[in-house]
Amino acid sequence: MAELGKGRRVSGGERERLAADLKKKYLAGASIRALAEQTGRSYGFVHRILSENGTVLRGRGGATRGKAKS
């Protein structure tokens, strides 16, 4: 995936192709942060593209604050 350049407008067919590529990689397990780094765009940009494309986003990982299950 080529870097898009920060701040450069992505629209039309290019945006649709990008959305499909990001969705495929995200569903294969890539994180939003990793995709943002690969494309040279922000976390928010990648998150918005995925959401606009109907991608079901995973929940946040890491430690939880709830009581440990036995």
C-alpha positions in Angstrom: 0.0 0.0 0.0 1.5 3.3 -1.1 1.7 6.3 1.2 -1.0 8.8 0.2 0.6 11.9 1.7 -0.8 13.6 4.7 -3.5 16.2 4.0 -3.9 15.2 0.3 -7.6 14.8 -0.6 -8.7 11.3 -1.5 -12.0 11.1 -3.4 -14.0 9.3 -6.0 -12.7 6.0 -7.3 -9.4 6.3 -5.5 -11.3 6.6 -2.1 -13.4 3.6 -2.9 -10.3 1.5 -3.8 -8.6 2.7 -0.7 -11.6 1.8 1.5 -11.9 -1.7 0.0 -8.1 -2.3 0.5 -8.2 -1.0 4.1 -11.3 -3.0 4.9 -9.7 -6.2 3.6 -6.5 -5.7 5.6 -8.5 -4.7 8.8 -10.7 -7.8 8.6 -7.5 -9.9 8.1 -6.3 -8.6 11.5 -4.4 -5.4 10.9 -4.9 -2.6 13.4 -6.2 0.8 12.6 -2.9 2.3 13.8 -0.9 -0.1 11.6 -3.0 0.8 8.6 -2.6 4.5 9.4 1.2 4.1 9.5 1.3 2.2 6.2 -0.7 4.8 4.4 0.9 7.8 6.0 -2.6 9.0 7.2 -4.0 9.7 10.6 -5.8 7.2 12.9 -8.9 9.3 12.5 -8.8 9.2 8.7 -8.5 5.4 8.6 -11.2 5.0 11.3 -13.6 7.2 9.3 -12.9 5.4 6.0 -13.6 2.1 7.6 -16.7 3.3 9.2 -18.0 4.9 6.0 -17.4 1.6 4.2 -19.6 -0.3 6.7 -16.8 -2.2 8.4 -17.7 -3.6 11.8 -14.9 -2.3 14.0 -13.3 -4.5 16.7 -13.5 -3.5 20.4 -10.6 -2.1 22.1 -8.0 -4.5 23.4 -5.9 -4.4 26.6 -6.6 -4.8 30.2 -10.1 -4.5 31.5 -11.2 -2.9 34.8 -13.8 -5.5 35.7 -13.4 -8.2 38.3 -11.3 -11.1 37.2 -13.3 -14.2 36.2 -12.6 -17.4 38.1 
